[in-house]
């Protein structure tokens, strides 16, 4: 169960998303290092729309960028991070992100191809005592709402299988890292990557599962 510390969030029900009455806001993480944190600008608005239409949620399609070191992180129970390149968290940023996640926040990192070699070290900076744990295909996040049987592969790059990793604090997953899948590319407007409707649906359903999992645990 989330141990969220903001008063307005404490007043919200953690019942299944389809039964909530408030409007939830989600955000994109802005980080330093030169990586394109701003990649896939249509991804989260489209995911919010998909969830609102298919899960009965009320998630705002106005998705801001929030800096790693900002206290504004605490305004958003769910924050998404993506990009293709370098990622650098300062010590104070890593501490702020850690405090946010321990307090009840959730971070989803989606490697947009090229981020992996950089982001793993920064995750370790945030949680030096924990290792990334690969999630098995029967983990509940893959069936939280849609039965997917594992992480879908949206884009092919190096012929590697898609993998999902979690960081767990006191039994609660606080961070999800998806690798070799390009989920957030699949959330974008169809014209951006020319993905098939089947691939887009797989990506959007997995995104919906992630949000459903976050908001109902």
VEXTI-661615 format. One record per residue (C-alpha): residue number from 1; residue in one letter; x, y, z. Coordinates in nm, 2 decimals. Each point is the difference from the previous one (the first is absolute). Example, Ala and Ser with C-alpha at 12.3 -4.5 7.8 and 13.67 -1.06 7.14 Angstrom:
BEGIN
<atom><i>1</i><aa>A</aa><c1>1.23</c1><c2>-0.45</c2><c3>0.78</c3></atom>
<atom><i>2</i><aa>S</aa><c1>0.14</c1><c2>0.34</c2><c3>-0.07</c3></atom>
//
This chain:
BEGIN
<atom><i>1</i><aa>X</aa><c1>0.00</c1><c2>0.00</c2><c3>0.00</c3></atom>
<atom><i>2</i><aa>X</aa><c1>0.13</c1><c2>0.35</c2><c3>-0.08</c3></atom>
<atom><i>3</i><aa>X</aa><c1>0.12</c1><c2>0.21</c2><c3>0.29</c3></atom>
<atom><i>4</i><aa>X</aa><c1>-0.05</c1><c2>0.32</c2><c3>-0.18</c3></atom>
<atom><i>5</i><aa>X</aa><c1>0.06</c1><c2>0.31</c2><c3>0.20</c3></atom>
<atom><i>6</i><aa>X</aa><c1>-0.18</c1><c2>0.28</c2><c3>-0.17</c3></atom>
<atom><i>7</i><aa>X</aa><c1>-0.33</c1><c2>0.10</c2><c3>0.17</c3></atom>
<atom><i>8</i><aa>X</aa><c1>-0.20</c1><c2>0.01</c2><c3>-0.32</c3></atom>
<atom><i>9</i><aa>X</aa><c1>0.12</c1><c2>-0.34</c2><c3>-0.10</c3></atom>
<atom><i>10</i><aa>X</aa><c1>-0.07</c1><c2>-0.14</c2><c3>0.34</c3></atom>
<atom><i>11</i><aa>X</aa><c1>-0.37</c1><c2>0.09</c2><c3>-0.06</c3></atom>
<atom><i>12</i><aa>X</aa><c1>-0.02</c1><c2>-0.20</c2><c3>-0.32</c3></atom>
<atom><i>13</i><aa>X</aa><c1>-0.13</c1><c2>-0.35</c2><c3>-0.02</c3></atom>
<atom><i>14</i><aa>X</aa><c1>0.25</c1><c2>-0.27</c2><c3>-0.10</c3></atom>
<atom><i>15</i><aa>X</aa><c1>-0.28</c1><c2>-0.21</c2><c3>-0.13</c3></atom>
<atom><i>16</i><aa>X</aa><c1>0.03</c1><c2>-0.12</c2><c3>-0.36</c3></atom>
<atom><i>17</i><aa>X</aa><c1>0.06</c1><c2>0.28</c2><c3>-0.25</c3></atom>
<atom><i>18</i><aa>X</aa><c1>-0.34</c1><c2>-0.04</c2><c3>-0.16</c3></atom>
<atom><i>19</i><aa>X</aa><c1>-0.17</c1><c2>0.09</c2><c3>0.33</c3></atom>
<atom><i>20</i><aa>X</aa><c1>0.19</c1><c2>0.32</c2><c3>0.08</c3></atom>
<atom><i>21</i><aa>X</aa><c1>-0.16</c1><c2>0.33</c2><c3>-0.03</c3></atom>
<atom><i>22</i><aa>X</aa><c1>0.30</c1><c2>0.24</c2><c3>0.01</c3></atom>
<atom><i>23</i><aa>X</aa><c1>0.22</c1><c2>0.11</c2><c3>-0.29</c3></atom>
<atom><i>24</i><aa>X</aa><c1>0.34</c1><c2>-0.15</c2><c3>0.02</c3></atom>
<atom><i>25</i><aa>X</aa><c1>0.31</c1><c2>0.17</c2><c3>-0.15</c3></atom>
<atom><i>26</i><aa>X</aa><c1>0.31</c1><c2>-0.17</c2><c3>-0.13</c3></atom>
<atom><i>27</i><aa>X</aa><c1>0.33</c1><c2>0.15</c2><c3>-0.10</c3></atom>
<atom><i>28</i><aa>X</aa><c1>0.32</c1><c2>-0.05</c2><c3>-0.20</c3></atom>
<atom><i>29</i><aa>X</aa><c1>0.33</c1><c2>0.01</c2><c3>0.18</c3></atom>
<atom><i>30</i><aa>X</aa><c1>0.25</c1><c2>0.27</c2><c3>-0.12</c3></atom>
<atom><i>31</i><aa>X</aa><c1>0.36</c1><c2>-0.10</c2><c3>0.06</c3></atom>
<atom><i>32</i><aa>X</aa><c1>0.35</c1><c2>0.13</c2><c3>-0.08</c3></atom>
<atom><i>33</i><aa>X</aa><c1>0.28</c1><c2>-0.16</c2><c3>-0.19</c3></atom>
<atom><i>34</i><aa>X</aa><c1>-0.09</c1><c2>0.08</c2><c3>-0.36</c3></atom>
<atom><i>35</i><aa>X</aa><c1>-0.26</c1><c2>-0.28</c2><c3>-0.05</c3></atom>
<atom><i>36</i><aa>X</aa><c1>-0.32</c1><c2>0.10</c2><c3>-0.17</c3></atom>
<atom><i>37</i><aa>X</aa><c1>-0.24</c1><c2>-0.02</c2><c3>0.29</c3></atom>
<atom><i>38</i><aa>X</aa><c1>-0.26</c1><c2>0.17</c2><c3>-0.23</c3></atom>
<atom><i>39</i><aa>X</aa><c1>-0.02</c1><c2>-0.29</c2><c3>-0.24</c3></atom>
<atom><i>40</i><aa>X</aa><c1>-0.35</c1><c2>-0.13</c2><c3>-0.09</c3></atom>
<atom><i>41</i><aa>X</aa><c1>-0.20</c1><c2>0.31</c2><c3>0.09</c3></atom>
<atom><i>42</i><aa>X</aa><c1>-0.33</c1><c2>-0.15</c2><c3>-0.10</c3></atom>
<atom><i>43</i><aa>X</aa><c1>0.05</c1><c2>-0.33</c2><c3>0.19</c3></atom>
<atom><i>44</i><aa>X</aa><c1>-0.14</c1><c2>0.08</c2><c3>0.34</c3></atom>
<atom><i>45</i><aa>X</aa><c1>-0.30</c1><c2>0.21</c2><c3>-0.12</c3></atom>
<atom><i>46</i><aa>X</aa><c1>-0.10</c1><c2>-0.29</c2><c3>-0.22</c3></atom>
<atom><i>47</i><aa>X</aa><c1>0.05</c1><c2>-0.25</c2><c3>0.28</c3></atom>
<atom><i>48</i><aa>X</aa><c1>-0.22</c1><c2>0.21</c2><c3>0.23</c3></atom>
<atom><i>49</i><aa>X</aa><c1>-0.27</c1><c2>0.02</c2><c3>-0.27</c3></atom>
<atom><i>50</i><aa>X</aa><c1>0.01</c1><c2>-0.38</c2><c3>-0.06</c3></atom>
<atom><i>51</i><aa>X</aa><c1>-0.04</c1><c2>-0.06</c2><c3>0.38</c3></atom>
<atom><i>52</i><aa>X</aa><c1>-0.28</c1><c2>0.25</c2><c3>0.03</c3></atom>
<atom><i>53</i><aa>X</aa><c1>-0.18</c1><c2>-0.16</c2><c3>-0.29</c3></atom>
<atom><i>54</i><aa>X</aa><c1>0.06</c1><c2>-0.37</c2><c3>0.09</c3></atom>
<atom><i>55</i><aa>X</aa><c1>0.04</c1><c2>0.00</c2><c3>0.37</c3></atom>
<atom><i>56</i><aa>X</aa><c1>-0.24</c1><c2>0.28</c2><c3>0.10</c3></atom>
<atom><i>57</i><aa>X</aa><c1>0.29</c1><c2>0.20</c2><c3>0.16</c3></atom>
<atom><i>58</i><aa>X</aa><c1>0.02</c1><c2>0.37</c2><c3>0.02</c3></atom>
<atom><i>59</i><aa>X</aa><c1>0.37</c1><c2>0.07</c2><c3>-0.07</c3></atom>
<atom><i>60</i><aa>X</aa><c1>0.09</c1><c2>0.34</c2><c3>-0.13</c3></atom>
<atom><i>61</i><aa>X</aa><c1>0.14</c1><c2>0.02</c2><c3>-0.35</c3></atom>
<atom><i>62</i><aa>X</aa><c1>0.20</c1><c2>0.31</c2><c3>0.10</c3></atom>
<atom><i>63</i><aa>X</aa><c1>0.33</c1><c2>-0.17</c2><c3>0.08</c3></atom>
<atom><i>64</i><aa>X</aa><c1>0.27</c1><c2>0.24</c2><c3>0.14</c3></atom>
<atom><i>65</i><aa>X</aa><c1>0.38</c1><c2>-0.06</c2><c3>0.02</c3></atom>
<atom><i>66</i><aa>X</aa><c1>0.13</c1><c2>-0.01</c2><c3>0.36</c3></atom>
<atom><i>67</i><aa>X</aa><c1>0.37</c1><c2>0.03</c2><c3>0.10</c3></atom>
<atom><i>68</i><aa>X</aa><c1>0.16</c1><c2>-0.29</c2><c3>0.19</c3></atom>
<atom><i>69</i><aa>X</aa><c1>0.10</c1><c2>0.24</c2><c3>0.28</c3></atom>
<atom><i>70</i><aa>X</aa><c1>-0.33</c1><c2>0.18</c2><c3>0.03</c3></atom>
<atom><i>71</i><aa>X</aa><c1>-0.24</c1><c2>-0.04</c2><c3>0.29</c3></atom>
<atom><i>72</i><aa>X</aa><c1>-0.27</c1><c2>0.02</c2><c3>-0.27</c3></atom>
<atom><i>73</i><aa>X</aa><c1>0.06</c1><c2>-0.37</c2><c3>-0.04</c3></atom>
<atom><i>74</i><aa>X</aa><c1>-0.23</c1><c2>-0.05</c2><c3>0.29</c3></atom>
<atom><i>75</i><aa>X</aa><c1>-0.29</c1><c2>0.14</c2><c3>-0.20</c3></atom>
<atom><i>76</i><aa>X</aa><c1>0.00</c1><c2>-0.31</c2><c3>-0.22</c3></atom>
<atom><i>77</i><aa>X</aa><c1>-0.05</c1><c2>-0.36</c2><c3>0.12</c3></atom>
<atom><i>78</i><aa>X</aa><c1>0.13</c1><c2>-0.13</c2><c3>-0.34</c3></atom>
<atom><i>79</i><aa>X</aa><c1>0.30</c1><c2>0.14</c2><c3>-0.19</c3></atom>
<atom><i>80</i><aa>X</aa><c1>0.13</c1><c2>-0.13</c2><c3>-0.33</c3></atom>
<atom><i>81</i><aa>X</aa><c1>0.36</c1><c2>0.03</c2><c3>-0.13</c3></atom>
<atom><i>82</i><aa>X</aa><c1>0.13</c1><c2>-0.08</c2><c3>-0.35</c3></atom>
<atom><i>83</i><aa>X</aa><c1>0.28</c1><c2>0.10</c2><c3>-0.24</c3></atom>
<atom><i>84</i><aa>X</aa><c1>0.28</c1><c2>-0.13</c2><c3>-0.23</c3></atom>
<atom><i>85</i><aa>X</aa><c1>0.31</c1><c2>0.12</c2><c3>0.17</c3></atom>
<atom><i>86</i><aa>X</aa><c1>0.19</c1><c2>0.11</c2><c3>0.31</c3></atom>
<atom><i>87</i><aa>X</aa><c1>-0.16</c1><c2>0.04</c2><c3>0.34</c3></atom>
<atom><i>88</i><aa>X</aa><c1>0.16</c1><c2>0.17</c2><c3>0.30</c3></atom>
<atom><i>89</i><aa>X</aa><c1>-0.15</c1><c2>0.05</c2><c3>0.35</c3></atom>
<atom><i>90</i><aa>X</aa><c1>0.18</c1><c2>0.22</c2><c3>0.24</c3></atom>
<atom><i>91</i><aa>X</aa><c1>0.02</c1><c2>-0.13</c2><c3>0.36</c3></atom>
<atom><i>92</i><aa>X</aa><c1>-0.27</c1><c2>0.24</c2><c3>0.11</c3></atom>
<atom><i>93</i><aa>X</aa><c1>-0.22</c1><c2>-0.10</c2><c3>-0.30</c3></atom>
<atom><i>94</i><aa>X</aa><c1>0.05</c1><c2>-0.37</c2><c3>0.08</c3></atom>
<atom><i>95</i><aa>X</aa><c1>-0.09</c1><c2>0.06</c2><c3>0.36</c3></atom>
<atom><i>96</i><aa>X</aa><c1>-0.31</c1><c2>0.19</c2><c3>-0.09</c3></atom>
<atom><i>97</i><aa>X</aa><c1>-0.11</c1><c2>-0.27</c2><c3>-0.24</c3></atom>
<atom><i>98</i><aa>X</aa><c1>0.06</c1><c2>-0.27</c2><c3>0.26</c3></atom>
<atom><i>99</i><aa>X</aa><c1>-0.20</c1><c2>0.19</c2><c3>0.26</c3></atom>
<atom><i>100</i><aa>X</aa><c1>-0.29</c1><c2>0.04</c2><c3>-0.24</c3></atom>
<atom><i>101</i><aa>X</aa><c1>0.00</c1><c2>-0.37</c2><c3>-0.09</c3></atom>
<atom><i>102</i><aa>X</aa><c1>0.02</c1><c2>-0.11</c2><c3>0.36</c3></atom>
<atom><i>103</i><aa>X</aa><c1>-0.28</c1><c2>0.24</c2><c3>0.09</c3></atom>
<atom><i>104</i><aa>X</aa><c1>-0.23</c1><c2>-0.18</c2><c3>-0.24</c3></atom>
<atom><i>105</i><aa>X</aa><c1>0.08</c1><c2>0.13</c2><c3>-0.35</c3></atom>
<atom><i>106</i><aa>X</aa><c1>0.07</c1><c2>-0.22</c2><c3>-0.30</c3></atom>
<atom><i>107</i><aa>X</aa><c1>0.25</c1><c2>0.04</c2><c3>-0.29</c3></atom>
<atom><i>108</i><aa>X</aa><c1>-0.03</c1><c2>-0.18</c2><c3>-0.33</c3></atom>
<atom><i>109</i><aa>X</aa><c1>0.31</c1><c2>0.02</c2><c3>-0.22</c3></atom>
<atom><i>110</i><aa>X</aa><c1>-0.03</c1><c2>-0.11</c2><c3>-0.36</c3></atom>
<atom><i>111</i><aa>X</aa><c1>0.33</c1><c2>-0.03</c2><c3>-0.19</c3></atom>
<atom><i>112</i><aa>X</aa><c1>-0.07</c1><c2>0.16</c2><c3>-0.34</c3></atom>
<atom><i>113</i><aa>X</aa><c1>0.32</c1><c2>-0.17</c2><c3>-0.13</c3></atom>
<atom><i>114</i><aa>X</aa><c1>0.34</c1><c2>0.12</c2><c3>0.12</c3></atom>
<atom><i>115</i><aa>X</aa><c1>-0.08</c1><c2>0.09</c2><c3>0.36</c3></atom>
<atom><i>116</i><aa>X</aa><c1>0.08</c1><c2>-0.34</c2><c3>0.16</c3></atom>
<atom><i>117</i><aa>X</aa><c1>0.37</c1><c2>0.04</c2><c3>0.06</c3></atom>
<atom><i>118</i><aa>X</aa><c1>-0.05</c1><c2>0.33</c2><c3>0.18</c3></atom>
<atom><i>119</i><aa>X</aa><c1>-0.32</c1><c2>-0.04</c2><c3>0.19</c3></atom>
<atom><i>120</i><aa>X</aa><c1>0.09</c1><c2>-0.32</c2><c3>0.19</c3></atom>
<atom><i>121</i><aa>X</aa><c1>0.28</c1><c2>0.19</c2><c3>0.18</c3></atom>
<atom><i>122</i><aa>X</aa><c1>-0.24</c1><c2>0.28</c2><c3>0.09</c3></atom>
<atom><i>123</i><aa>X</aa><c1>-0.26</c1><c2>-0.24</c2><c3>0.14</c3></atom>
<atom><i>124</i><aa>X</aa><c1>0.28</c1><c2>-0.15</c2><c3>0.21</c3></atom>
<atom><i>125</i><aa>X</aa><c1>0.07</c1><c2>0.35</c2><c3>0.12</c3></atom>
<atom><i>126</i><aa>X</aa><c1>-0.36</c1><c2>0.04</c2><c3>0.12</c3></atom>
<atom><i>127</i><aa>X</aa><c1>-0.02</c1><c2>-0.35</c2><c3>0.16</c3></atom>
<atom><i>128</i><aa>X</aa><c1>0.36</c1><c2>-0.12</c2><c3>0.07</c3></atom>
<atom><i>129</i><aa>X</aa><c1>-0.13</c1><c2>-0.28</c2><c3>0.22</c3></atom>
<atom><i>130</i><aa>X</aa><c1>-0.24</c1><c2>-0.15</c2><c3>-0.25</c3></atom>
<atom><i>131</i><aa>X</aa><c1>0.06</c1><c2>-0.18</c2><c3>-0.33</c3></atom>
<atom><i>132</i><aa>X</aa><c1>-0.23</c1><c2>0.01</c2><c3>-0.30</c3></atom>
<atom><i>133</i><aa>X</aa><c1>-0.21</c1><c2>-0.32</c2><c3>0.01</c3></atom>
<atom><i>134</i><aa>X</aa><c1>-0.13</c1><c2>-0.14</c2><c3>-0.33</c3></atom>
<atom><i>135</i><aa>X</aa><c1>-0.37</c1><c2>-0.05</c2><c3>0.01</c3></atom>
<atom><i>136</i><aa>X</aa><c1>-0.13</c1><c2>-0.34</c2><c3>-0.11</c3></atom>
<atom><i>137</i><aa>X</aa><c1>-0.26</c1><c2>-0.02</c2><c3>-0.27</c3></atom>
<atom><i>138</i><aa>X</aa><c1>-0.26</c1><c2>-0.10</c2><c3>0.26</c3></atom>
<atom><i>139</i><aa>X</aa><c1>0.05</c1><c2>0.31</c2><c3>0.22</c3></atom>
<atom><i>140</i><aa>X</aa><c1>-0.33</c1><c2>0.17</c2><c3>0.07</c3></atom>
<atom><i>141</i><aa>X</aa><c1>0.10</c1><c2>0.32</c2><c3>-0.19</c3></atom>
<atom><i>142</i><aa>X</aa><c1>-0.04</c1><c2>-0.20</c2><c3>-0.32</c3></atom>
<atom><i>143</i><aa>X</aa><c1>-0.36</c1><c2>-0.09</c2><c3>0.09</c3></atom>
<atom><i>144</i><aa>X</aa><c1>-0.10</c1><c2>0.29</c2><c3>0.22</c3></atom>
<atom><i>145</i><aa>X</aa><c1>-0.29</c1><c2>0.08</c2><c3>-0.24</c3></atom>
<atom><i>146</i><aa>X</aa><c1>0.09</c1><c2>-0.15</c2><c3>-0.34</c3></atom>
<atom><i>147</i><aa>X</aa><c1>0.13</c1><c2>-0.35</c2><c3>-0.02</c3></atom>
<atom><i>148</i><aa>X</aa><c1>0.33</c1><c2>0.04</c2><c3>-0.20</c3></atom>
<atom><i>149</i><aa>X</aa><c1>0.21</c1><c2>-0.29</c2><c3>0.11</c3></atom>
<atom><i>150</i><aa>X</aa><c1>0.32</c1><c2>0.21</c2><c3>0.03</c3></atom>
<atom><i>151</i><aa>X</aa><c1>0.15</c1><c2>0.32</c2><c3>-0.14</c3></atom>
<atom><i>152</i><aa>X</aa><c1>-0.08</c1><c2>0.06</c2><c3>-0.36</c3></atom>
<atom><i>153</i><aa>X</aa><c1>0.27</c1><c2>0.08</c2><c3>-0.26</c3></atom>
<atom><i>154</i><aa>X</aa><c1>-0.10</c1><c2>0.31</c2><c3>-0.19</c3></atom>
<atom><i>155</i><aa>X</aa><c1>0.32</c1><c2>0.09</c2><c3>-0.19</c3></atom>
<atom><i>156</i><aa>X</aa><c1>0.28</c1><c2>-0.22</c2><c3>-0.11</c3></atom>
<atom><i>157</i><aa>X</aa><c1>0.36</c1><c2>0.13</c2><c3>0.04</c3></atom>
<atom><i>158</i><aa>X</aa><c1>0.26</c1><c2>-0.26</c2><c3>0.10</c3></atom>
<atom><i>159</i><aa>X</aa><c1>-0.20</c1><c2>-0.32</c2><c3>-0.02</c3></atom>
<atom><i>160</i><aa>X</aa><c1>-0.02</c1><c2>-0.02</c2><c3>0.38</c3></atom>
<atom><i>161</i><aa>X</aa><c1>-0.30</c1><c2>-0.10</c2><c3>0.20</c3></atom>
<atom><i>162</i><aa>X</aa><c1>-0.20</c1><c2>0.26</c2><c3>0.19</c3></atom>
<atom><i>163</i><aa>X</aa><c1>0.06</c1><c2>0.02</c2><c3>0.37</c3></atom>
<atom><i>164</i><aa>X</aa><c1>-0.16</c1><c2>0.17</c2><c3>0.30</c3></atom>
<atom><i>165</i><aa>X</aa><c1>0.19</c1><c2>0.06</c2><c3>0.32</c3></atom>
<atom><i>166</i><aa>X</aa><c1>-0.12</c1><c2>0.13</c2><c3>0.33</c3></atom>
<atom><i>167</i><aa>X</aa><c1>0.15</c1><c2>0.16</c2><c3>0.31</c3></atom>
<atom><i>168</i><aa>X</aa><c1>-0.18</c1><c2>-0.10</c2><c3>0.31</c3></atom>
<atom><i>169</i><aa>X</aa><c1>0.00</c1><c2>0.18</c2><c3>0.33</c3></atom>
<atom><i>170</i><aa>X</aa><c1>-0.15</c1><c2>-0.18</c2><c3>0.30</c3></atom>
<atom><i>171</i><aa>X</aa><c1>-0.19</c1><c2>-0.23</c2><c3>-0.23</c3></atom>
<atom><i>172</i><aa>X</aa><c1>-0.15</c1><c2>0.28</c2><c3>-0.23</c3></atom>
<atom><i>173</i><aa>X</aa><c1>0.12</c1><c2>0.05</c2><c3>-0.35</c3></atom>
<atom><i>174</i><aa>X</aa><c1>0.10</c1><c2>0.37</c2><c3>-0.02</c3></atom>
<atom><i>175</i><aa>X</aa><c1>0.17</c1><c2>0.00</c2><c3>-0.34</c3></atom>
<atom><i>176</i><aa>X</aa><c1>-0.06</c1><c2>-0.19</c2><c3>-0.32</c3></atom>
<atom><i>177</i><aa>X</aa><c1>0.26</c1><c2>0.00</c2><c3>-0.27</c3></atom>
<atom><i>178</i><aa>X</aa><c1>-0.11</c1><c2>-0.13</c2><c3>-0.34</c3></atom>
<atom><i>179</i><aa>X</aa><c1>0.28</c1><c2>-0.10</c2><c3>-0.25</c3></atom>
<atom><i>180</i><aa>X</aa><c1>0.01</c1><c2>-0.11</c2><c3>-0.36</c3></atom>
<atom><i>181</i><aa>X</aa><c1>-0.37</c1><c2>0.07</c2><c3>-0.05</c3></atom>
<atom><i>182</i><aa>X</aa><c1>-0.05</c1><c2>0.37</c2><c3>-0.09</c3></atom>
<atom><i>183</i><aa>X</aa><c1>-0.34</c1><c2>0.02</c2><c3>0.17</c3></atom>
<atom><i>184</i><aa>X</aa><c1>-0.02</c1><c2>0.37</c2><c3>-0.01</c3></atom>
<atom><i>185</i><aa>X</aa><c1>0.06</c1><c2>0.01</c2><c3>-0.37</c3></atom>
<atom><i>186</i><aa>X</aa><c1>-0.30</c1><c2>-0.22</c2><c3>-0.03</c3></atom>
<atom><i>187</i><aa>X</aa><c1>-0.21</c1><c2>0.26</c2><c3>0.20</c3></atom>
<atom><i>188</i><aa>X</aa><c1>0.09</c1><c2>0.28</c2><c3>-0.24</c3></atom>
<atom><i>189</i><aa>X</aa><c1>-0.22</c1><c2>0.12</c2><c3>-0.29</c3></atom>
<atom><i>190</i><aa>X</aa><c1>-0.01</c1><c2>-0.27</c2><c3>-0.26</c3></atom>
<atom><i>191</i><aa>X</aa><c1>0.15</c1><c2>0.22</c2><c3>-0.27</c3></atom>
<atom><i>192</i><aa>X</aa><c1>0.32</c1><c2>0.06</c2><c3>0.21</c3></atom>
<atom><i>193</i><aa>X</aa><c1>0.13</c1><c2>-0.36</c2><c3>-0.02</c3></atom>
<atom><i>194</i><aa>X</aa><c1>-0.25</c1><c2>-0.15</c2><c3>-0.24</c3></atom>
<atom><i>195</i><aa>X</aa><c1>-0.06</c1><c2>-0.29</c2><c3>0.24</c3></atom>
<atom><i>196</i><aa>X</aa><c1>-0.27</c1><c2>-0.25</c2><c3>-0.09</c3></atom>
<atom><i>197</i><aa>X</aa><c1>-0.33</c1><c2>0.03</c2><c3>0.20</c3></atom>
<atom><i>198</i><aa>X</aa><c1>0.07</c1><c2>-0.33</c2><c3>0.16</c3></atom>
<atom><i>199</i><aa>X</aa><c1>0.34</c1><c2>0.12</c2><c3>0.13</c3></atom>
<atom><i>200</i><aa>X</aa><c1>-0.15</c1><c2>0.32</c2><c3>0.12</c3></atom>
<atom><i>201</i><aa>X</aa><c1>-0.27</c1><c2>-0.19</c2><c3>0.18</c3></atom>
<atom><i>202</i><aa>X</aa><c1>0.25</c1><c2>-0.23</c2><c3>0.17</c3></atom>
<atom><i>203</i><aa>X</aa><c1>0.20</c1><c2>0.31</c2><c3>0.12</c3></atom>
<atom><i>204</i><aa>X</aa><c1>-0.30</c1><c2>0.19</c2><c3>0.12</c3></atom>
<atom><i>205</i><aa>X</aa><c1>-0.14</c1><c2>-0.30</c2><c3>0.19</c3></atom>
<atom><i>206</i><aa>X</aa><c1>0.33</c1><c2>-0.06</c2><c3>0.17</c3></atom>
<atom><i>207</i><aa>X</aa><c1>0.01</c1><c2>0.37</c2><c3>0.09</c3></atom>
<atom><i>208</i><aa>X</aa><c1>-0.35</c1><c2>-0.03</c2><c3>0.14</c3></atom>
<atom><i>209</i><aa>X</aa><c1>0.11</c1><c2>-0.30</c2><c3>0.20</c3></atom>
<atom><i>210</i><aa>X</aa><c1>0.28</c1><c2>0.20</c2><c3>0.15</c3></atom>
<atom><i>211</i><aa>X</aa><c1>-0.22</c1><c2>0.29</c2><c3>0.10</c3></atom>
<atom><i>212</i><aa>X</aa><c1>-0.27</c1><c2>-0.24</c2><c3>0.13</c3></atom>
<atom><i>213</i><aa>X</aa><c1>0.26</c1><c2>-0.18</c2><c3>0.21</c3></atom>
<atom><i>214</i><aa>X</aa><c1>0.15</c1><c2>0.32</c2><c3>0.14</c3></atom>
<atom><i>215</i><aa>X</aa><c1>-0.33</c1><c2>0.15</c2><c3>0.10</c3></atom>
<atom><i>216</i><aa>X</aa><c1>-0.17</c1><c2>-0.31</c2><c3>0.15</c3></atom>
<atom><i>217</i><aa>X</aa><c1>0.28</c1><c2>-0.14</c2><c3>0.22</c3></atom>
//
